Amino acid sequence: MTRKSQLLLWSGGLAAVVAIAGGVYAYSQLAPYIQIGGAYIAKQDCSCLFVEGRSEASCATEFSPDIKRFRVAVDRSALPARARVTTRLAILSSEATYEAGFGCAVTR
């Protein structure tokens, strides 16, 4: 292996390490904001759906375009007593739970 090819190999490896470290740093800085945004959307969507009684399409318009970045799942299996809205972006998720007579609260 020539000195030039060794240098290219080392510089490529160093660039990969720097890129990975930069990605980890960026993720660690953005994760709290993603978590807060997801919790806000979950809670507001939960209140819109189960307290106000609006449709999913109607509620989604309040958060456009931000809600399009999140995957939103609505669990109505325990209605009328309880329901759950979960938002997910990458590996981060938030959840709000509706309880009849109490409304919605962030639970995760």
Wavefront OBJ file of the C-alpha trace (Angstrom):
o trace
v 0.000 0.000 0.000
v 1.459 3.345 -0.989
v 1.782 6.288 1.349
v -0.808 8.226 -0.681
v -3.409 5.453 -0.404
v -2.741 5.149 3.345
v -3.255 8.886 3.736
v -6.523 8.703 1.777
v -7.704 5.795 3.895
v -6.916 7.606 7.156
v -8.493 10.854 6.005
v -11.636 8.993 4.901
v -11.843 7.269 8.284
v -11.340 10.553 10.091
v -14.066 12.192 7.998
v -16.455 9.347 8.873
v -15.716 9.704 12.605
v -16.251 13.473 12.446
v -19.533 13.014 10.553
v -20.825 10.475 13.082
v -19.766 12.636 16.038
v -21.465 15.644 14.443
v -24.662 13.662 13.935
v -24.679 12.440 17.530
v -24.090 15.968 18.795
v -26.855 17.410 16.602
v -29.264 14.688 17.758
v -28.441 15.339 21.429
v -29.152 19.046 20.920
v -32.410 18.541 18.993
v -33.908 15.629 20.964
v -35.375 17.753 23.797
v -37.092 20.069 21.312
v -38.479 17.127 19.356
v -39.792 15.614 22.605
v -41.468 18.882 23.633
v -42.987 19.358 20.169
v -44.264 15.783 20.115
v -45.816 16.112 23.576
v -47.498 19.375 22.574
v -48.958 17.870 19.402
v -50.122 14.722 21.251
v -51.854 16.727 23.982
v -53.463 19.268 21.664
v -54.576 16.574 19.218
v -56.007 14.537 22.102
v -57.980 17.542 23.381
v -59.150 18.426 19.887
v -60.377 14.878 19.199
v -61.852 13.813 22.517
v -62.736 17.024 24.371
v -63.876 19.131 21.417
v -65.118 16.110 19.422
v -63.618 17.219 16.090
v -62.438 14.937 13.282
v -58.782 13.915 12.803
v -58.608 15.888 9.549
v -59.952 19.005 11.234
v -57.522 18.702 14.150
v -54.515 18.077 11.881
v -55.011 21.434 10.166
v -54.122 23.231 13.408
v -50.611 21.787 13.409
v -49.823 21.871 9.703
v -47.068 21.541 8.498
v -45.446 20.400 11.782
v -47.744 17.417 12.318
v -46.668 15.991 8.947
v -43.193 15.359 10.382
v -44.629 13.175 13.164
v -46.440 9.867 12.930
v -49.628 10.236 14.939
v -51.469 7.166 16.237
v -54.871 7.373 17.911
v -56.017 4.485 20.127
v -59.782 4.560 20.673
v -60.084 0.969 21.920
v -61.097 1.922 25.484
v -63.596 4.673 24.603
v -65.750 6.182 26.060
v -63.694 6.021 29.268
v -60.189 6.418 27.903
v -58.244 7.079 24.694
v -54.622 7.708 23.757
v -52.752 9.793 21.158
v -49.121 8.909 20.453
v -46.725 10.963 18.329
v -43.432 9.614 17.012
v -40.504 11.193 15.193
v -37.546 8.899 14.565
v -36.989 7.062 17.866
v -38.654 9.678 20.069
v -42.284 9.350 21.065
v -44.746 11.224 23.242
v -48.189 10.313 24.460
v -51.304 12.019 25.773
v -54.159 10.174 27.430
v -57.822 11.177 27.573
v -59.903 10.200 30.597
v -63.637 10.898 30.601
v -64.477 13.713 32.985
v -60.842 14.837 33.269
v -59.746 15.659 29.703
v -56.290 15.056 28.251
v -52.849 15.041 29.865
v -49.350 14.242 28.651
v -48.468 10.830 30.047
v -45.118 10.231 28.309
l 1 2 3 4 5 6 7 8 9 10 11 12 13 14 15 16 17 18 19 20 21 22 23 24 25 26 27 28 29 30 31 32 33 34 35 36 37 38 39 40 41 42 43 44 45 46 47 48 49 50 51 52 53 54 55 56 57 58 59 60 61 62 63 64 65 66 67 68 69 70 71 72 73 74 75 76 77 78 79 80 81 82 83 84 85 86 87 88 89 90 91 92 93 94 95 96 97 98 99 100 101 102 103 104 105 106 107 108
